[in-house]
Amino acid sequence: MSPIRNAMSEVTRTIVRALREPRAATAIEYGLIVALVVVAMFAGLTALAGSTTGMWNNVSSKVTKVR
């Protein structure tokens, strides 16, 4: 077996052992929930970026006119 294949087998065994352990499984579940929240926040911020940029450009142009 190649070293990479051995490493992957060891990683797989470690993950399987972790999933069988109740506390580790809970930690993994919380990690997945956090990852999902981060992805949702990133998607939301990306969607708002265009309108926010437009708003700040509008404010900037009005402040420049007042000067």
Phi, psi and omega in degrees: 000145180283158179300324180293318179296320177297317180296317179296321177297319179294319177298316179299315179298319180296318179295317179297317178297319181295321180291334178282338180276122185302317182292321179292321179297320178296317179297320179295318178298315178297322177298319178293322177296316179298317179298319179295319178297318179297317179297318179295318178296317179299316179296318179295316179294324177295320179294325181276348186300317182297312181291325178293319178298316178299319179297313182292326175295321177296314178299316181298317181293324179289323178293321179296321179294326181291324180296000000 
